[in-house]
């Protein structure tokens, strides 16, 4: 028996055919957090084929330049190369500097009208969600996945009510599903932050000389912001909403530790932002995870490049089908 996920894909694509026939948790100024916007709602799209919407922060969409002057690139750019453009359109509507809260209040009203039945949405936040927010300039959300709220006083004297990370993620996911789209949650993007019991690093760069007893095999990379809480909360949301989850955090962390700290550091400009080769690794990791979904609807949409990738191990993928 096909899962709800696979069945809804068929229904969604039929609906499309019918229509055709008829960034770091520190505060940033608003001017900075609005860079790399999600795009104009009026942007044209080919309704003959579905679209994959990439909804995330600067790790997904980044147009800046790194510390060595080279462009920083989010994974939402190279991921398009893993799909056949004749079969699907990849729309990177990520926005640098956004949390789940600021994306939901600022970008989501522009993105949601673009989504159609049969589309896909890759949803990932958490790097900029550190909270709770206390002022109108704070971009974070309330920690957790429950119904807790915090009232924030705006400069004009009015009040803004902030919800939890889980509340915003759930709203975006269910909004998209209500339009017939297929949502996949990604756990928070792995950051280039390392620890070792015998050494101290600033991100991935040693602070001072390495001691004689330093062992690089003991280097460990961060596994999710807030000690992995956002990774865990995303998994809980997937279970609650019966939405597939790919554990991007641990998939890349395991890959990076196998590569080694020095090799990984060359892929990053800082602790968050990748250069093009780093973005390529994250993109191929995500596609490997999408291929590993049960009855994956992404497989028929892949390019030769995407088809050549090995599926992610099952331990990184949670299909979260509804109870029978």
GUVORO-742202 format. One record per residue: residue in three letters; chain; x, y negated, z negated of N, C-alpha, C in turn. Coordinates in steps of 0.2 Angstrom, whole numbers, plus 2048, in hexadecimal, padded with zeros to 3 digits. Example, Ala and Ser with C-alpha at 12.3 -4.5 7.8 and 13.67 -1.06 7.14 Angstrom:
<rs>
residuo|cadena|n.c1|n.c2|n.c3|ca.c1|ca.c2|ca.c3|c.c1|c.c2|c.c3
ALA|A|842|81C|7D9|83E|816|7D9|842|810|7D9
SER|A|840|80B|7DD|844|805|7DC|840|800|7D9
</rs>
This chain:
<rs>
residuo|cadena|n.c1|n.c2|n.c3|ca.c1|ca.c2|ca.c3|c.c1|c.c2|c.c3
UNK|A|804|806|800|800|800|800|804|7FA|800
UNK|A|803|7F5|804|807|7EF|805|806|7EB|7FE
UNK|A|80B|7E7|7FC|80A|7E3|7F7|806|7DD|7F9
UNK|A|804|7D9|7F3|800|7D3|7F5|805|7CE|7F9
UNK|A|80B|7CE|7F7|810|7C9|7FB|810|7CB|802
UNK|A|811|7D1|804|811|7D3|80B|80A|7D2|80F
UNK|A|805|7D4|80B|7FE|7D3|80E|7FC|7CC|80F
UNK|A|7FE|7C7|80B|7FD|7C0|80B|800|7BD|811
UNK|A|806|7C0|813|80A|7BE|818|806|7BF|81F
UNK|A|803|7C5|820|800|7C6|826|7FA|7C1|826
UNK|A|7F6|7C0|821|7F0|7BC|821|7F2|7B5|823
UNK|A|7F8|7B3|820|7FA|7AC|821|7FC|7AB|828
UNK|A|800|7AF|82B|802|7AE|832|7FC|7AF|836
UNK|A|7F6|7B2|835|7F0|7B2|839|7ED|7AC|838
UNK|A|7ED|7A9|832|7EA|7A2|831|7EE|79D|835
UNK|A|7F5|79D|836|7F9|799|83A|7F7|799|841
UNK|A|7F6|79F|843|7F5|7A0|84A|7EE|79D|84C
UNK|A|7E9|79E|847|7E2|79B|848|7E3|794|849
UNK|A|7E7|791|844|7E7|789|845|7EA|787|84B
UNK|A|7EF|78B|84E|7F2|789|854|7ED|789|85A
UNK|A|7E9|78E|859|7E4|78F|85F|7DF|789|85E
UNK|A|7DD|788|858|7D8|782|857|7DD|77C|857
UNK|A|86B|75F|7D2|871|75C|7D2|873|75D|7CB
UNK|A|878|760|7C0|87B|75D|7BA|875|75A|7B6
UNK|A|874|75A|7B0|86E|758|7AC|86F|751|7A9
UNK|A|874|74E|7AB|875|747|7A8|870|742|7AC
UNK|A|86E|73D|7A9|86A|738|7AC|86D|734|7B2
UNK|A|869|733|7B7|86C|72F|7BD|867|72A|7BE
UNK|A|869|724|7C1|865|71F|7C3|860|721|7C8
UNK|A|85A|71E|7C9|855|720|7CD|857|720|7D5
UNK|A|85B|71B|7D6|85E|71A|7DD|862|71F|7DF
UNK|A|865|723|7DA|86A|728|7DC|865|72F|7DD
UNK|A|861|730|7D8|85D|736|7D8|858|736|7DE
UNK|A|857|730|7E1|852|730|7E7|856|732|7EE
UNK|A|85C|733|7ED|860|734|7F4|85E|73B|7F6
UNK|A|85F|73C|7FD|85D|742|800|856|744|7FF
UNK|A|851|740|801|84A|741|800|847|747|804
UNK|A|841|749|802|83E|74F|805|83C|74E|80C
UNK|A|83B|748|80E|839|747|815|832|744|816
UNK|A|831|742|81C|82A|73F|81D|825|744|81E
UNK|A|81F|744|81B|81A|748|81C|818|749|823
UNK|A|819|744|827|816|744|82E|81B|747|833
UNK|A|821|74A|830|826|74E|834|822|753|838
UNK|A|824|754|83E|820|759|843|823|760|841
UNK|A|81F|765|842|821|76C|841|81E|770|847
UNK|A|821|775|848|81E|77A|84D|819|77F|84A
UNK|A|813|77E|84B|80E|782|847|80D|789|84A
UNK|A|811|78A|84F|811|791|852|815|796|84E
UNK|A|819|793|849|81D|798|845|81D|795|83E
UNK|A|81F|79A|839|81F|797|832|825|793|831
UNK|A|825|790|82B|82B|78C|829|82D|78F|822
UNK|A|833|78E|821|836|790|81A|838|789|817
UNK|A|835|787|812|836|781|80E|83B|782|809
UNK|A|840|77F|808|845|77F|803|844|779|7FE
UNK|A|842|77B|7F9|840|776|7F4|845|776|7EE
UNK|A|84A|771|7ED|84F|772|7E8|852|76B|7E7
UNK|A|858|76B|7E4|85C|765|7E2|862|765|7E7
UNK|A|867|761|7E4|86D|760|7E9|870|767|7EA
UNK|A|870|76C|7E6|873|772|7E8|870|775|7EF
UNK|A|86A|773|7F0|866|775|7F6|867|770|7FC
UNK|A|867|769|7FA|868|764|7FF|86C|75F|7FC
UNK|A|872|75E|800|877|759|7FD|87A|756|804
UNK|A|87A|74F|804|87D|74C|80A|883|747|808
UNK|A|885|748|802|88B|744|7FF|892|747|801
UNK|A|897|744|7FF|89E|746|800|8A1|748|7FA
UNK|A|8A5|74D|7FA|8A8|74F|7F4|8AF|74C|7F2
UNK|A|8B2|74E|7ED|8B8|74B|7EA|8BE|74B|7EF
UNK|A|8BE|750|7F4|8C3|750|7F9|8C1|74C|800
UNK|A|8BB|749|7FF|8B9|745|805|8B5|749|80A
UNK|A|8B5|750|809|8B1|754|80E|8A9|754|80C
UNK|A|8A5|755|811|89E|755|80F|89C|75B|80A
UNK|A|898|759|805|895|75E|801|88E|761|805
UNK|A|88D|767|804|887|76A|808|883|76E|803
UNK|A|87D|76E|803|878|772|800|877|778|804
UNK|A|875|77E|800|874|784|804|86E|784|808
UNK|A|869|77F|807|864|77F|80C|865|77D|813
UNK|A|86B|77A|814|86D|779|81B|870|77F|81F
UNK|A|875|783|81C|877|789|820|872|78F|820
UNK|A|86D|78F|81B|869|794|81B|865|795|822
UNK|A|864|78F|825|860|790|82B|863|794|831
UNK|A|86A|795|830|86E|799|835|86C|7A1|834
UNK|A|869|7A3|82F|868|7AA|82D|861|7AC|830
UNK|A|85D|7A7|833|856|7A8|835|856|7A6|83D
UNK|A|852|7AA|840|851|7A9|847|84C|7A2|848
UNK|A|84F|79D|84B|84B|797|84C|845|798|851
UNK|A|845|79D|855|83F|79F|859|839|7A1|855
UNK|A|83B|7A4|84F|836|7A7|84B|834|7A3|845
UNK|A|838|79F|842|837|79B|83C|83B|795|83C
UNK|A|838|790|838|83B|78A|838|83D|789|830
UNK|A|844|787|82F|846|786|828|846|77E|827
UNK|A|842|77C|822|841|775|820|844|774|819
UNK|A|84A|771|819|84D|76F|813|84A|769|810
UNK|A|846|769|80C|842|764|808|845|763|801
UNK|A|84B|765|800|84E|764|7FA|850|75D|7F9
UNK|A|851|75B|7F3|853|754|7F1|858|753|7EB
UNK|A|85D|750|7ED|863|750|7E8|861|74C|7E2
UNK|A|863|74F|7DC|862|74C|7D6|85B|74D|7D2
UNK|A|857|751|7D5|850|752|7D3|850|758|7CE
UNK|A|84C|757|7C9|84A|75D|7C5|843|75F|7C7
UNK|A|840|765|7C4|83A|767|7C6|835|761|7C5
UNK|A|835|75D|7C0|831|758|7BE|831|753|7C3
UNK|A|837|750|7C5|837|74A|7C9|836|74C|7D1
UNK|A|837|753|7D2|836|755|7D9|82E|756|7DA
UNK|A|82B|758|7D4|824|759|7D5|820|752|7D5
UNK|A|822|74D|7D1|81F|747|7D1|821|743|7D7
UNK|A|827|744|7DA|829|73F|7DF|829|742|7E6
UNK|A|82B|748|7E7|82C|74C|7ED|826|750|7EF
UNK|A|823|754|7EA|81E|759|7EC|818|756|7EF
UNK|A|816|750|7EE|810|74D|7F1|811|74C|7F9
UNK|A|818|74C|7FB|81A|74B|802|81B|752|805
UNK|A|81D|757|801|81F|75E|804|819|762|804
UNK|A|814|762|7FF|80E|766|7FF|80A|766|806
UNK|A|809|760|808|805|75F|80E|808|762|814
UNK|A|80E|763|814|812|766|81A|811|76E|81A
UNK|A|810|771|814|80F|778|814|809|77B|817
UNK|A|80A|780|81B|804|783|81E|804|78B|81C
UNK|A|7FE|78E|81D|7FD|795|81C|802|799|820
UNK|A|806|79E|81D|80B|7A2|820|812|79F|81F
UNK|A|812|799|81C|819|796|81B|81C|79A|815
UNK|A|822|798|814|826|79B|80E|829|795|80A
UNK|A|82A|796|803|82D|791|7FF|832|794|7FB
UNK|A|838|791|7FB|83E|793|7F7|83E|78E|7F1
UNK|A|83D|78F|7EB|83C|78A|7E6|841|78B|7E1
UNK|A|845|786|7E0|84B|787|7DB|84C|780|7D7
UNK|A|84C|780|7D1|84E|77A|7CD|851|77C|7C6
UNK|A|853|778|7C2|855|77A|7BC|85C|776|7BA
UNK|A|860|774|7BF|866|771|7BE|865|76A|7BA
UNK|A|860|766|7BD|85F|760|7BA|859|75F|7B6
UNK|A|857|765|7B3|851|765|7AF|852|764|7A7
UNK|A|858|763|7A5|85A|763|79E|856|75E|79B
UNK|A|853|75F|795|84E|75B|792|84D|75C|78B
UNK|A|848|75A|787|843|756|78A|844|74F|78C
UNK|A|840|74C|791|841|745|793|83F|741|78D
UNK|A|842|73B|78C|840|736|787|83F|72F|78A
UNK|A|842|72E|78F|841|727|792|83E|728|79A
UNK|A|83C|723|79D|839|723|7A3|83F|725|7A8
UNK|A|845|724|7A6|84B|725|7AB|84D|72C|7AA
UNK|A|84B|730|7A5|84D|737|7A5|84A|73B|7AA
UNK|A|84D|73F|7AD|84A|743|7B3|848|74A|7B0
UNK|A|84A|74C|7AA|849|753|7A8|842|755|7A7
UNK|A|841|75B|7A6|83A|75E|7A4|83B|760|79D
UNK|A|835|762|79A|835|765|794|837|76C|794
UNK|A|83C|76E|790|83E|775|790|839|77A|78F
UNK|A|839|780|793|835|785|792|830|786|798
UNK|A|82B|78B|797|826|78C|79C|81F|78B|79A
UNK|A|81E|789|793|817|788|791|814|782|792
UNK|A|80F|780|78E|80B|77A|78F|80D|774|78B
UNK|A|813|774|788|816|76E|784|816|768|789
UNK|A|815|762|786|816|75C|789|819|757|785
UNK|A|81C|752|788|81F|74C|785|81D|746|788
UNK|A|81B|741|785|818|73B|787|81E|736|788
UNK|A|81F|733|78D|825|72E|78F|822|727|790
UNK|A|825|723|78D|823|71C|78E|826|719|794
UNK|A|822|716|799|825|713|79E|827|70B|79C
UNK|A|82B|708|7A1|82D|701|79F|827|6FD|79F
UNK|A|822|6FE|7A3|81C|6FA|7A3|817|6FB|79E
UNK|A|819|700|799|814|701|793|810|707|794
UNK|A|80F|70A|79A|80B|710|79B|80F|716|799
UNK|A|80B|71B|799|80E|722|797|80E|727|79C
UNK|A|813|72A|79C|814|730|7A1|814|736|79D
UNK|A|811|73B|79F|811|742|79B|815|747|79F
UNK|A|81B|749|79C|81F|74E|79F|81D|755|79C
UNK|A|81D|75A|7A1|81C|761|7A0|822|765|7A0
UNK|A|821|76B|79F|827|770|79E|829|771|7A5
UNK|A|830|774|7A6|833|776|7AC|82E|77C|7AF
UNK|A|82B|780|7AB|827|785|7AD|820|783|7B0
UNK|A|81E|77D|7AD|818|77A|7AF|819|778|7B6
UNK|A|81E|774|7B7|81F|771|7BE|820|776|7C3
UNK|A|824|77B|7C2|826|780|7C6|820|784|7C8
UNK|A|81B|786|7C3|815|789|7C4|811|785|7C9
UNK|A|810|77F|7C8|80C|77A|7CC|80E|77B|7D3
UNK|A|814|77A|7D4|817|77A|7DB|815|781|7DE
UNK|A|817|786|7DB|816|78D|7DD|80F|78E|7DF
UNK|A|80A|78D|7DA|803|78E|7DC|800|789|7E1
UNK|A|802|783|7E1|800|77F|7E6|802|781|7ED
UNK|A|808|784|7EE|80A|786|7F4|806|78D|7F6
UNK|A|805|791|7F1|801|797|7F2|7FA|796|7F4
UNK|A|7F7|791|7F1|7F0|78F|7F3|7EF|78D|7FA
UNK|A|7F5|78B|7FD|7F5|789|804|7F6|78F|809
UNK|A|7F8|795|806|7F9|79B|809|801|79C|80B
UNK|A|805|799|807|80C|799|808|80E|79F|803
UNK|A|814|7A1|804|817|7A7|800|81D|7A4|7FC
UNK|A|81D|7A4|7F6|822|7A1|7F2|827|7A6|7EF
UNK|A|82D|7A4|7EF|833|7A8|7EC|836|7A3|7E7
UNK|A|837|7A5|7E1|83B|7A2|7DC|842|7A4|7DC
UNK|A|846|79F|7DC|84E|7A0|7DB|850|79E|7D4
UNK|A|853|7A2|7D1|856|7A0|7CA|85B|79A|7CC
UNK|A|85D|796|7C7|861|790|7C8|868|792|7CB
UNK|A|86A|78E|7D0|870|78E|7D3|876|78F|7CF
UNK|A|87A|793|7D0|880|794|7CC|885|78E|7CC
UNK|A|887|78C|7C7|88C|786|7C7|893|788|7C6
UNK|A|898|784|7C8|89F|785|7C8|8A2|783|7C1
UNK|A|89F|786|7BC|8A1|785|7B5|8A4|78B|7B2
UNK|A|8AA|78B|7AF|8AD|791|7AD|8B0|791|7A6
UNK|A|8B0|797|7A3|8B3|797|79C|8B8|79D|79C
UNK|A|8BC|79D|797|8C1|7A3|796|8C3|7A2|78F
UNK|A|8C4|7A8|78B|8C5|7A7|784|8CC|7A5|782
UNK|A|8D1|7A5|788|8D7|7A2|787|8D9|79C|78A
UNK|A|8D4|799|78D|8D5|793|791|8CF|78E|791
UNK|A|8D1|788|792|8CB|783|793|8CB|780|79A
UNK|A|8C5|77F|79D|8C4|77D|7A3|8C0|777|7A3
UNK|A|8C1|772|7A8|8BC|76D|7AA|8B9|76F|7B0
UNK|A|8B3|771|7B0|8B0|775|7B5|8B4|77B|7B7
UNK|A|8B8|77B|7BC|8BC|781|7BD|8C4|77F|7BD
UNK|A|8C5|779|7BB|8CC|777|7BB|8CF|778|7B4
UNK|A|8D5|77B|7B3|8D8|77C|7AC|8D9|775|7A9
UNK|A|8D8|774|7A3|8DA|76E|79F|8E0|770|79C
UNK|A|8E6|76D|79F|8EC|76E|79C|8EF|775|79F
UNK|A|8F5|777|79D|8F8|77D|7A0|8F5|783|79D
UNK|A|8F4|788|7A1|8F1|78E|79F|8F6|792|79A
UNK|A|8F4|795|795|8F8|798|790|8FB|79F|793
UNK|A|900|7A1|790|904|7A7|793|8FF|7AD|793
UNK|A|8FB|7AE|78E|8F6|7B3|78D|8F0|7B3|791
UNK|A|8EF|7AD|795|8E9|7AC|799|8E8|7B2|79E
UNK|A|8E2|7B5|79E|8E0|7BA|7A3|8DB|7B8|7A7
UNK|A|8DC|7B7|7AE|8D6|7B4|7B2|8D1|7B9|7B3
UNK|A|8D2|7BF|7B1|8CC|7C4|7B1|8C7|7C3|7AC
UNK|A|8C9|7BE|7A7|8C4|7BD|7A2|8C0|7B6|7A3
UNK|A|8C2|7B3|7A9|8BE|7AD|7AB|8B7|7AF|7AC
UNK|A|8B2|7AB|7A9|8AB|7AC|7AA|8A8|7A6|7AC
UNK|A|8A3|7A7|7B1|8A0|7A1|7B4|899|7A0|7B0
UNK|A|897|79A|7B0|890|798|7AD|88B|79C|7B0
UNK|A|886|79F|7AD|880|7A3|7AF|87A|79F|7AE
UNK|A|879|79A|7B1|873|796|7B0|873|791|7AB
UNK|A|870|78B|7AD|870|785|7A8|86D|787|7A2
UNK|A|86E|783|79C|86B|784|796|86C|78B|793
UNK|A|872|78D|794|874|794|792|86F|799|795
UNK|A|86E|798|79B|86A|79D|79F|862|79D|79E
UNK|A|860|798|79A|859|797|799|855|796|79F
UNK|A|857|792|7A3|853|790|7A9|853|796|7AE
UNK|A|858|79A|7AE|858|7A1|7B2|852|7A5|7AF
UNK|A|852|7A6|7A8|84E|7AA|7A5|847|7A8|7A6
UNK|A|846|7A1|7A5|83F|79E|7A6|83C|7A0|7AD
UNK|A|841|79F|7B2|83E|7A0|7B9|83C|7A7|7BA
UNK|A|840|7AC|7B7|83E|7B3|7B7|837|7B4|7B4
UNK|A|836|7B1|7AE|82F|7B1|7AB|82A|7AF|7AF
UNK|A|82B|7A9|7B2|826|7A6|7B7|824|7AB|7BC
UNK|A|829|7AE|7BF|828|7B3|7C5|823|7B9|7C2
UNK|A|824|7BB|7BC|820|7C0|7B9|819|7BE|7B8
UNK|A|819|7B8|7B5|812|7B5|7B4|80E|7B4|7BA
UNK|A|811|7B1|7BF|80D|7AF|7C5|80D|7B5|7CA
UNK|A|811|7BA|7C9|811|7C0|7CE|814|7BD|7D5
UNK|A|81A|7B9|7D4|81E|7B6|7D9|825|7B9|7D9
UNK|A|827|7BB|7DF|82E|7BE|7DF|833|7B9|7DD
UNK|A|839|7BC|7DA|83E|7B8|7D7|845|7BB|7D9
UNK|A|849|7B7|7DC|850|7BA|7DD|855|7B6|7D8
UNK|A|858|7BA|7D5|85D|7B8|7CF|863|7B5|7D3
UNK|A|863|7AF|7D6|868|7AC|7D9|86E|7AB|7D4
UNK|A|86C|7A9|7CE|871|7A8|7C9|876|7AD|7C8
UNK|A|874|7B3|7C6|878|7B9|7C5|87B|7BC|7CB
UNK|A|878|7BC|7D0|87A|7BE|7D7|881|7BA|7D9
UNK|A|880|7B4|7D8|886|7B0|7DA|88B|7B0|7D5
UNK|A|889|7B0|7CE|88E|7B1|7C9|892|7B7|7CA
UNK|A|88F|7BD|7CB|893|7C3|7CC|897|7C2|7D2
UNK|A|895|7BF|7D7|899|7BF|7DD|89F|7BA|7DC
UNK|A|89E|7B5|7D8|8A3|7B0|7D7|8A9|7B3|7D2
UNK|A|8A6|7B6|7CD|8AB|7B9|7C9|8B0|7BE|7CC
UNK|A|8AD|7C2|7D1|8B1|7C7|7D5|8B6|7C3|7DA
UNK|A|8B4|7BD|7DC|8B8|7B9|7E0|8BE|7B6|7DC
UNK|A|8BC|7B4|7D6|8C1|7B0|7D2|8C0|7A9|7D1
UNK|A|8C2|7A6|7CC|8C0|79F|7CA|8C4|79A|7D0
UNK|A|8CA|79B|7D1|8CE|797|7D6|8CB|797|7DD
UNK|A|8C9|79D|7DF|8C6|79D|7E6|8BF|79A|7E6
UNK|A|8BB|79B|7E1|8B5|798|7E0|8B5|790|7E0
UNK|A|8BA|78E|7DC|8BB|786|7DB|8BC|783|7E2
UNK|A|8BF|786|7E6|8C0|783|7ED|8BA|782|7F1
UNK|A|8B4|785|7EF|8AE|784|7F2|8AA|77F|7F0
UNK|A|8AC|77C|7EA|8A8|777|7E7|8AC|770|7E6
UNK|A|8A8|76B|7E7|8AB|764|7E5|8AB|762|7DE
UNK|A|8A6|765|7DA|8A6|764|7D3|8A2|76A|7D0
UNK|A|89F|76A|7CB|89C|76F|7C8|895|771|7CB
UNK|A|892|76D|7CF|88C|76E|7D2|88C|76F|7DA
UNK|A|890|76B|7DD|88F|76A|7E4|894|76E|7E8
UNK|A|892|771|7ED|896|775|7F2|898|771|7F8
UNK|A|89E|773|7FB|8A0|772|801|89C|777|806
UNK|A|89D|776|80C|89A|77A|811|89B|782|810
UNK|A|8A1|784|80F|8A2|78B|80E|89F|78E|808
UNK|A|89E|78A|802|89B|78C|7FC|893|78C|7FE
UNK|A|891|787|801|889|787|803|888|78E|807
UNK|A|88C|78F|80B|88B|795|810|88B|79C|80B
UNK|A|88F|79C|806|88F|7A2|802|888|7A2|7FE
UNK|A|886|79D|7FB|880|79C|7F8|87A|79E|7FC
UNK|A|87A|79C|802|875|79D|807|874|7A4|809
UNK|A|87A|7A7|80A|87A|7AF|80C|878|7B3|806
UNK|A|879|7B0|800|877|7B4|7FA|870|7B4|7FA
UNK|A|86D|7AE|7FB|865|7AE|7FB|862|7B2|800
UNK|A|865|7B2|806|862|7B6|80B|862|7BD|809
UNK|A|868|7BF|806|869|7C6|804|863|7C8|7FF
UNK|A|861|7C3|7FB|85C|7C4|7F6|855|7C5|7F9
UNK|A|854|7C0|7FE|84E|7C1|801|84D|7C7|805
UNK|A|852|7CA|808|852|7D0|80C|850|7D6|807
UNK|A|852|7D5|801|851|7DB|7FC|84A|7DB|7F9
UNK|A|846|7D6|7FB|83F|7D6|7F8|83B|7DC|7FB
UNK|A|836|7DF|7F7|833|7E5|7FA|82E|7E3|800
UNK|A|82F|7E7|805|82B|7E5|80B|82D|7DE|80D
UNK|A|833|7DC|80D|835|7D5|80E|832|7D2|815
UNK|A|82E|7CD|814|82C|7C9|81A|831|7C5|81E
UNK|A|837|7C4|81B|83C|7C0|81E|840|7C4|823
UNK|A|840|7CB|822|844|7CF|827|843|7CE|82E
UNK|A|83C|7CD|830|83B|7CC|838|83D|7C5|83A
UNK|A|83E|7C1|835|840|7BA|837|847|7B8|837
UNK|A|84B|7BD|836|853|7BC|835|856|7BB|83C
UNK|A|85B|7B8|83C|860|7B8|842|864|7BE|842
UNK|A|868|7BE|847|86D|7C4|847|872|7C3|841
UNK|A|874|7BD|83F|878|7BB|839|875|7BE|833
UNK|A|86E|7BC|832|86B|7BE|82C|86A|7C6|82C
UNK|A|868|7C9|831|867|7D0|832|86D|7D4|830
UNK|A|873|7D1|831|87A|7D4|82F|87B|7D4|828
UNK|A|878|7D0|824|879|7D0|81D|877|7D6|819
UNK|A|87A|7D8|814|878|7DE|810|873|7DB|80B
UNK|A|86E|7DF|80A|869|7DD|805|86C|7DD|7FE
UNK|A|86A|7D8|7FA|86C|7D8|7F3|86A|7DE|7EF
UNK|A|86D|7E0|7EA|86C|7E5|7E6|865|7E4|7E2
UNK|A|861|7E9|7E1|85A|7E9|7DF|85A|7E5|7D8
UNK|A|860|7E6|7D4|860|7E3|7CD|85F|7DB|7CD
UNK|A|860|7D8|7D3|860|7D1|7D3|859|7CE|7D6
UNK|A|854|7D3|7D8|84E|7D1|7DB|848|7D4|7D7
UNK|A|843|7D0|7D5|83D|7D2|7D2|837|7D0|7D6
UNK|A|834|7D5|7D9|82E|7D4|7DD|828|7D1|7DA
UNK|A|827|7D3|7D3|822|7D1|7CF|81B|7D2|7D3
UNK|A|819|7D8|7D5|813|7D9|7D8|80D|7D8|7D3
UNK|A|807|7D6|7D5|802|7D6|7D0|800|7DD|7CE
UNK|A|7FD|7DD|7C8|7FB|7E4|7C5|7F5|7E7|7C9
UNK|A|7F6|7ED|7CA|7F0|7F1|7CE|7EA|7F2|7C9
</rs>
